[in-house]
Amino acid sequence: MSTFHDNKLWQDAYVSALDVAEVLESVGPSDVATHIKNHSLTVLTVTADALTRRDRREMEGKLRDVGGLVAAIRSLLSVAWAQDLLSDEQFGKLDGAYENLSKSLK
């Protein structure tokens, strides 16, 4: 029996969370960075939770929640970029990863 660890959606959320942690490590103290980190971990854990649900409707509901969290992260990344907390390259990498995750949810 496979676990959520074997699911590509979870793996993408995992890699994205690691990328967020790595990029934001150098940012220093920032409320926006803290929110981005927290949201990325929530995306990871709610994705895992959704993938362990036996009831399809419960799983779909949780994955819809993940979609909302991804939109929130992308909004916060835009704010961080506008505040020069992220370079163009860092923003592009992280936003692109969450854009792809969002597409995978559909």
Secondary structure, 3 states (H helix, E strand, C coil): CCCHHHCHHHHHHHHHHHHHHHHHHCCCCCHHHHHHHHHHHHHHHHHHHHHCCCCHHHHHHHHHHHHHHHHHHHHHHHHHHHCCCCCHHHHHHHHHHHHHHHHHHC
